[in-house]
Amino acid sequence: MFDLQIMQGTPMAEATKHTITVDLDMFDKTPEEKTAHANEIAREFGVGEDALAAVEDFKKELTKHNAWDLPFMGYVNEDGYGYAYVPNAAITTTPYWDAHAAFLALPKDAQTAFAIRMLFTHRPVDRYGADMFLHYQRGISTNFIGTGANKY
């Protein structure tokens, strides 16, 4: 279902030359199954257990601040113009919280793990924001396959 074109134990710096293939059939899987697969892929990129725990903490913060619908990885679909990096578009006001700044405050491996996890979500805004983040910030390509997969 998931193909990671990287050798076991490759350091993150070397892993940036590789591609994660995401089969859209995974959307039929349970959240636990998707999380387990995403974590497995993140580990292949050298992400450790502390970073995976930080992902869980960040998820709690997103829920606490009702910020799941915000572009917290920084990439926004600009009304037909494609995705653009807009760092100030993920702010809640009651109470004030900058979800993107909080994301950037995570350790880099936790950011990477979180973005990998978002590749396996059913929400396109998260999936394509994660794709852009991994591509531009980590040099990791994503190959979506299956019915309805976007190719660009």
JOLINSUL-V219177 format. One record per residue. RES is the residue in three letters. OMEGA is omega in whole degrees, 0 to 359 (999 if undefined). D_FIRST is the distance of its C-alpha to the first C-alpha in Angstrom with 1 decimal. Layout:
res=RES omega=OMEGA d_first=D_FIRST
res=RES omega=OMEGA d_first=D_FIRST
This chain:
res=MET omega=180 d_first=0.0
res=PHE omega=181 d_first=3.8
res=ASP omega=177 d_first=6.6
res=LEU omega=183 d_first=10.0
res=GLN omega=181 d_first=12.8
res=ILE omega=180 d_first=15.4
res=MET omega=179 d_first=17.3
res=GLN omega=174 d_first=17.7
res=GLY omega=180 d_first=20.6
res=THR omega=178 d_first=21.1
res=PRO omega=184 d_first=23.4
res=MET omega=181 d_first=22.5
res=ALA omega=179 d_first=25.1
res=GLU omega=183 d_first=23.6
res=ALA omega=185 d_first=20.0
res=THR omega=180 d_first=21.1
res=LYS omega=190 d_first=20.9
res=HIS omega=185 d_first=17.1
res=THR omega=171 d_first=14.2
res=ILE omega=177 d_first=11.2
res=THR omega=181 d_first=8.6
res=VAL omega=177 d_first=7.5
res=ASP omega=183 d_first=5.9
res=LEU omega=176 d_first=8.9
res=ASP omega=180 d_first=7.9
res=MET omega=180 d_first=7.2
res=PHE omega=176 d_first=11.0
res=ASP omega=182 d_first=11.6
res=LYS omega=178 d_first=10.8
res=THR omega=176 d_first=13.8
res=PRO omega=180 d_first=15.0
res=GLU omega=178 d_first=15.1
res=GLU omega=179 d_first=11.4
res=LYS omega=179 d_first=10.6
res=THR omega=180 d_first=13.5
res=ALA omega=179 d_first=12.5
res=HIS omega=179 d_first=9.2
res=ALA omega=179 d_first=11.4
res=ASN omega=177 d_first=14.2
res=GLU omega=178 d_first=12.5
res=ILE omega=179 d_first=11.8
res=ALA omega=179 d_first=15.4
res=ARG omega=178 d_first=16.8
res=GLU omega=177 d_first=15.6
res=PHE omega=176 d_first=17.8
res=GLY omega=179 d_first=20.6
res=VAL omega=181 d_first=20.6
res=GLY omega=183 d_first=22.6
res=GLU omega=178 d_first=23.1
res=ASP omega=179 d_first=26.0
res=ALA omega=178 d_first=24.0
res=LEU omega=175 d_first=21.4
res=ALA omega=178 d_first=24.5
res=ALA omega=176 d_first=25.9
res=VAL omega=180 d_first=22.9
res=GLU omega=178 d_first=23.7
res=ASP omega=179 d_first=27.4
res=PHE omega=176 d_first=26.7
res=LYS omega=179 d_first=24.8
res=LYS omega=179 d_first=28.0
res=GLU omega=177 d_first=30.1
res=LEU omega=179 d_first=28.3
res=THR omega=180 d_first=28.8
res=LYS omega=183 d_first=32.4
res=HIS omega=180 d_first=33.3
res=ASN omega=187 d_first=31.4
res=ALA omega=182 d_first=29.7
res=TRP omega=181 d_first=26.1
res=ASP omega=180 d_first=27.1
res=LEU omega=180 d_first=28.5
res=PRO omega=188 d_first=27.0
res=PHE omega=175 d_first=27.1
res=MET omega=173 d_first=25.2
res=GLY omega=185 d_first=28.0
res=TYR omega=186 d_first=26.5
res=VAL omega=174 d_first=27.9
res=ASN omega=186 d_first=27.5
res=GLU omega=172 d_first=31.1
res=ASP omega=176 d_first=31.9
res=GLY omega=180 d_first=30.7
res=TYR omega=183 d_first=31.3
res=GLY omega=183 d_first=27.8
res=TYR omega=178 d_first=26.8
res=ALA omega=176 d_first=29.5
res=TYR omega=181 d_first=30.0
res=VAL omega=189 d_first=32.4
res=PRO omega=183 d_first=32.9
res=ASN omega=183 d_first=35.3
res=ALA omega=185 d_first=33.4
res=ALA omega=184 d_first=32.0
res=ILE omega=172 d_first=35.2
res=THR omega=184 d_first=36.1
res=THR omega=182 d_first=39.9
res=THR omega=355 d_first=40.5
res=PRO omega=179 d_first=40.4
res=TYR omega=176 d_first=39.8
res=TRP omega=178 d_first=36.6
res=ASP omega=184 d_first=34.8
res=ALA omega=180 d_first=31.1
res=HIS omega=177 d_first=30.4
res=ALA omega=178 d_first=33.1
res=ALA omega=177 d_first=31.7
res=PHE omega=180 d_first=28.2
res=LEU omega=179 d_first=29.9
res=ALA omega=176 d_first=31.9
res=LEU omega=172 d_first=28.8
res=PRO omega=184 d_first=28.3
res=LYS omega=180 d_first=26.3
res=ASP omega=176 d_first=23.5
res=ALA omega=176 d_first=23.4
res=GLN omega=180 d_first=23.3
res=THR omega=180 d_first=20.4
res=ALA omega=180 d_first=18.5
res=PHE omega=179 d_first=19.4
res=ALA omega=177 d_first=18.3
res=ILE omega=180 d_first=14.9
res=ARG omega=181 d_first=14.7
res=MET omega=175 d_first=16.1
res=LEU omega=187 d_first=13.3
res=PHE omega=178 d_first=11.4
res=THR omega=180 d_first=14.5
res=HIS omega=184 d_first=15.5
res=ARG omega=182 d_first=18.6
res=PRO omega=182 d_first=18.8
res=VAL omega=178 d_first=21.7
res=ASP omega=183 d_first=19.8
res=ARG omega=184 d_first=16.7
res=TYR omega=172 d_first=19.0
res=GLY omega=177 d_first=21.5
res=ALA omega=178 d_first=18.9
res=ASP omega=179 d_first=17.9
res=MET omega=180 d_first=21.6
res=PHE omega=181 d_first=22.3
res=LEU omega=181 d_first=19.8
res=HIS omega=187 d_first=21.1
res=TYR omega=183 d_first=24.8
res=GLN omega=184 d_first=25.2
res=ARG omega=181 d_first=22.8
res=GLY omega=180 d_first=22.3
res=ILE omega=178 d_first=18.5
res=SER omega=177 d_first=16.9
res=THR omega=177 d_first=14.0
res=ASN omega=177 d_first=12.3
res=PHE omega=178 d_first=11.3
res=ILE omega=179 d_first=9.9
res=GLY omega=181 d_first=10.4
res=THR omega=179 d_first=13.7
res=GLY omega=181 d_first=15.9
res=ALA omega=176 d_first=14.3
res=ASN omega=176 d_first=17.3
res=LYS omega=180 d_first=18.1
res=TYR omega=999 d_first=21.0
